[in-house]
Amino acid sequence: MTVDSPTRETDAATARRRRRILLAGCTTLGAFLLVMVFLMPLGYGAVTSLKDKDQVADADSPVLPVTAVTFEYEGEEHDVYAVPMPDGSTRELALLEPGRESSVFIDPADTAAGPVEWEGRWRTLEPVRGFDPQWENYSEAWTTIDFLRLTGWTLFYALTTMIATVVSSAVVAYGFARFRFPGRGLLFGLLLATILLPPAVTLVPKYAVFLQMGWVGTYLPLIVPQFFASAFNVFLLRQYFLTIPRELEEAARMDGAGPIRTFVRVIIPQSVPALTAVSLFHFFYAWNDFFEPLLYLAGNRDIVPIGVGLSYFNGVYNAEPQLILAAALLALILPMLIFLAAQRVFVQGIVVSGVDK
């Protein structure tokens, strides 16, 4: 018996479809597991920030922020336990009078029935726990750390340097992408070589220069260097500018536009995804920057950004990690919202070669 050709083709197509579905499922599962592993520290921090000090200190405490349930009876608080009954069921009863071999309980849901005597050792019973997040940790961290002041200085630092580095990097990248001049390749290579230079190498000379200029203790050492472009940003923007058709610039030139007008009217509108990516890269870098603000603003704690402020807060409240984690999560909210709002444009700017024109 032979199998006709259409049947074989159908079976082969079915097998290919199954392989694709299996491959897609395995890929999705692997990505999901990877994301879960990556987010575990964040989840732990969020859960711990909702616990009280005693729960954090207790190594045997549950993962979630739960506390023992109590019931007020005749003006006194009594712990509630899961009590096994003779019929095999389990009831949640409040312990009124503990004893060695028998104890007196009362049902919080039916106090009219009166106390119930239970035979057994009450210490073997499991206490009833209820979900009890300590939201006041966030309000306490907000007021203690003076979060509005730290956020204001951080936004000032991040936005000012972001505008400076985006403008300067875009101008330099446009020059390398569109203008031909002697030594252009050599200069671009030297610029990229600065990416390989560790920041620690130039730290001491930079600090000495800024100290002599009297800039230490102000934001000038952090802001002024950003007006001279960044090698990584120049490289990213140059690669994007090269994908813009030259016909657009030629049409603008025929209409009488010079290089500056062409750059502003043609290149910039076509480069919004790349400029957004560069802006977000630097904004997140400045928001999380710690070492340089700590170094240059050490003598002026009133104007430090949020990264340095959290380190000071950590030093004072090192015995209360729930407050430290609450403050850290508060500092994470604004960058996360900005990234989610600009996610599509951000990803489009990174995938330079995949942009449709």
Sequence and secondary structure as in RCSB ss.txt:
>XXXX:A:sequence
MTVDSPTRETDAATARRRRRILLAGCTTLGAFLLVMVFLMPLGYGAVTSLKDKDQVADADSPVLPVTAVTFEYEG
EEHDVYAVPMPDGSTRELALLEPGRESSVFIDPADTAAGPVEWEGRWRTLEPVRGFDPQWENYSEAWTTIDFLRL
TGWTLFYALTTMIATVVSSAVVAYGFARFRFPGRGLLFGLLLATILLPPAVTLVPKYAVFLQMGWVGTYLPLIVP
QFFASAFNVFLLRQYFLTIPRELEEAARMDGAGPIRTFVRVIIPQSVPALTAVSLFHFFYAWNDFFEPLLYLAGN
RDIVPIGVGLSYFNGVYNAEPQLILAAALLALILPMLIFLAAQRVFVQGIVVSGVDK
>XXXX:A:secstr
    HHHHHHHHHHHHHHHHHHHHHHHHHHHHHHHHHHHHHHHHHHHHTTS HHHHH TTS SS EEE EEEETT
EEEEEEEEE TTS EEEEEEEE  SSEEEEE TT GGG  EEEES GGGSEE EEE   THHHHHHHHHHTHHHH
HHHHHHHHHHHHHHHHHHHHHHHHHHHH   TTHHHHHHHHHHGGGS HHHHHHHHHHHHHHHT TTSSHHHHGG
GGG  HHHHHHHHHHHHTS HHHHHHHHHTT  HHHHIIIIIHHHTHHHHHHHHHHHHHHHHH  HHHHHHTTT 
GGG  HHHHHHHHHHHSTT HHHHHHHHHHHHHHHHHHHHHTHHHHHHHH GGG   
